[in-house]
């Protein structure tokens, strides 16, 4: 009896192996176009206009560097119809598993993103790993942009965002994070704005502030300089730089490199007021000084205090702006209901008082020389 069972198991394994599919073969790759960037716009009626940047792989035996960048666009009454219409213009299947970024035009974001999100979330090939951003200009200009650093815009934007630790003022979010934020708290997110710099020596893209999305519509713009306060308040900062006045010359600056940053949040409720305390601890290294600086204990203390004051000011100014607008971009509602689930408050940010405590530690002052 055991002998028959073994034979049956072997037969089942052989049948399973014959029906299983493996990774892409050369034949598969040669017959597919891989989407690297997906841009969503709307026409004057609010119907979707889709643009796709695709990668066509090199055929087996062909020299390297012969991959092709091919652009597509399509329109329709719905996202599904627009994608199908776009796919119908290609002799190869468009594959979305390698997509790097989903970009909404400002026009589409202001019109409303709710008609497009379901398709992005439901389609099996459209993964949640890609970044999401807003572009304020003409989508055709973006798609036709020839960037010397990188042939593919989707790859360039992905690498740009991953390298953005050099700037503490940049906003970053993935599609998965956006899906979560759009259904929790005040249903508010901040998406990075991707733009073409006007004064650049060559074609390139940059992250230029953020688009505030509430209830799937763009309702405000976060200026680039406001990104510092936002990232500190939301605990989204791990690296970057701080520029403060040189204690030896008020007309010069000192640069501090952020090595580590952590923001702890405390929420309390008293007398119908939500008290939001943010405790920010930042570890920095002394990066450079303009002109001369003598790193006495007093000057180090002045530099620390100045950087702490700058962070507090950036946080308070941003909070006051959005409190006046009644838009909670700081995730206050979720944090409050996590502690007080039975207390219901409408327009919670209008009833919130913010207190920011900052501690900056300059780590390497004992290991570097004074600069004269």
Secondary structure, 3 states (H helix, E strand, C coil): CHHHHHHHHHHHHHHHHHHCCCCCCHHHHHCEEEEEEEEEEECCCCCEEEEEEEEECCCCCCCCCCCEEEEEEEECCCHHHHHHHHHCCCCCEEECCCCCEEEEEHHHHHHCCHHHHHHHHHCCCCCCCCEEEEECCCHHHHHCCCCCCCCCHHHHHHHHHHCHHHCCCCCCCEHHHHHHHCCCCCCEEEEEEEECCCCCCCCCCEEEEEEEEECCEEEEEECHHHHHHHHHHCCCCCCEEEEEEECCEEEEEEEEEEEEEEEEEEEEEECCEEEEEEEEEEEEEEEEECCCECCCHHHHHHHHHHHHHHHHHHHHHHHHHHHHHCCCCCCHHHHHHHHCCCCCCCCHHHHEEEEEEEEEEECCCCCCCCEC
